[in-house]
Amino acid sequence: MCFEEISVCPECGTPVGYKGVVNKLYNFLCSKCGWEGSNFKTKKIKTDFRHRAKPCHDCGIVEGELHKENCDMEVCPFCGLQLLTCGCKYTEIGYDADDLPEDIFNDGLDDVDYSKWKKRLQEKGRIPYIFFPNICDKCGVLWPIYINIPPKDLMKYTFIDGKRKLFCRECYKEIKSMIDKGKKDNIKLPEMCYYCGFMGNDLKKINDENWTNKIEPRMRDKTLCSKCYIRIDSLLNDN
């Protein structure tokens, strides 16, 4: 069982809904008691993310399938960015990186170049849809609530061992306190499953598997627990 973080009312504990941005801060509203503000509390609840239906919000396909053409959720197999807007459709068919159109999103390929690009994608292999959640790199909670971190603090408190990390509010406070006390070298982040947040010894490295090329590049150095490994292996090989 996984844990997911939700935002709740500090007055009555009811889950709150997003209302908008006020003074550059995310503002929430409680439908039960009427509380409104940005100083909400968070709560961790159990969730079965592994078996939850997770269709693509843009094209509607399910995990393990290829996105429909022009879906904004498809990942480029060459660079790992959004396929719809990255520059690989130019560089991979021979254009110089310094001569890319100023507006890549709106400046499309002609029919000849588009055919070349489709062939390159087929040769490389498109990446099937797997919905990897955001996960706190310290405690493994899924979908940690956004923290209003000042830009000047991002580099100082969220880059560990040279890589940007994501933290829930509680873990961010702990990490920030350790760094402020000069104990950054003592910070040890656990190995975990980057699909369900499980922490333990039963982990497999994604880049050791024969379907590594079917996983988006940013996830290839991550680990999966045995249950999530079996599920993803099945999703990728059954479709």
Residue pairs with C-beta under 8 A, 6 or more apart in sequence:
1 46
1 47
1 48
2 46
2 47
2 48
2 49
2 50
2 142
2 196
2 197
2 198
3 44
3 45
3 46
3 47
3 140
3 141
3 142
3 197
4 44
4 45
4 46
4 47
4 49
4 141
4 142
4 143
5 42
5 43
5 44
5 45
5 136
5 141
5 142
5 143
5 144
5 145
5 168
6 15
6 42
6 43
6 44
6 45
6 145
7 15
7 16
7 28
7 40
7 41
7 42
7 43
7 145
8 14
8 15
8 16
8 40
8 41
8 42
8 43
9 15
9 16
9 30
9 32
9 33
9 35
9 40
9 41
10 35
10 37
10 39
10 40
10 41
11 30
11 33
11 35
12 30
12 32
12 33
12 35
13 41
13 43
14 30
14 31
14 32
14 33
16 28
16 29
16 30
16 31
16 35
16 40
17 28
17 29
17 31
18 26
18 27
18 28
19 27
19 28
19 29
19 36
20 27
21 27
22 38
24 148
25 38
25 148
26 38
26 146
26 148
27 36
27 37
27 38
28 36
28 37
28 38
28 40
29 35
29 36
30 36
38 148
40 145
42 145
42 168
42 169
42 170
44 141
47 142
49 133
49 142
49 195
49 196
50 195
50 196
50 227
50 228
50 231
51 231
53 62
54 62
54 63
54 131
55 61
55 62
56 62
56 67
56 71
56 73
56 129
56 131
57 73
58 67
58 71
58 72
58 73
59 67
59 68
59 71
59 73
60 68
61 67
61 68
61 71
61 129
62 129
63 128
63 129
63 130
63 131
63 235
64 128
64 129
64 130
64 234
64 235
64 236
64 238
64 239
65 128
65 129
65 239
66 126
66 128
66 129
66 239
67 73
67 74
67 126
67 129
70 84
71 84
72 82
72 84
73 82
73 129
74 82
74 83
74 84
74 126
74 127
74 129
75 81
75 82
75 83
75 127
75 216
75 217
76 82
76 83
76 86
76 88
76 127
77 121
77 124
77 125
77 126
77 127
77 213
77 217
78 86
78 88
78 92
78 124
79 86
79 87
79 88
79 217
80 216
80 217
80 218
84 105
85 104
85 105
86 104
87 97
87 100
87 104
89 109
89 117
90 100
90 101
90 104
90 109
91 97
91 100
92 117
92 120
93 113
93 116
93 117
93 120
94 116
101 107
108 114
109 117
125 213
125 214
127 214
127 215
127 216
128 214
128 235
128 236
128 239
130 215
130 216
130 232
130 235
130 236
132 194
132 195
132 216
132 219
133 142
133 143
133 195
134 142
134 143
134 144
134 166
135 141
135 142
135 144
135 166
135 192
135 194
135 197
136 144
136 166
136 167
136 168
136 171
136 197
137 160
137 165
137 166
137 167
137 171
137 189
137 192
138 165
138 167
138 168
138 171
138 174
138 175
138 189
138 190
139 168
139 170
139 171
139 197
140 190
140 192
140 193
140 197
140 198
140 199
141 168
141 197
142 196
142 197
144 166
144 167
144 168
144 169
144 171
145 168
145 169
147 167
147 169
147 172
149 157
149 158
149 172
153 176
154 164
156 179
157 172
157 175
157 176
157 179
158 164
158 165
158 166
158 167
158 172
158 175
159 165
160 175
160 184
160 187
160 189
165 189
167 175
175 187
178 184
178 186
178 187
179 187
190 199
191 199
191 203
191 223
192 198
192 199
192 203
192 223
193 199
193 203
193 223
193 224
193 225
193 228
194 219
194 222
194 223
194 224
195 224
195 225
195 228
195 231
195 232
196 225
196 227
196 228
198 225
198 227
198 228
200 225
202 225
202 226
203 223
203 224
203 225
204 223
204 224
204 225
204 226
204 229
205 221
205 222
205 223
206 212
206 215
206 219
206 220
206 221
206 222
206 223
206 224
207 220
207 221
209 229
209 233
211 233
211 236
211 237
212 220
214 236
224 232
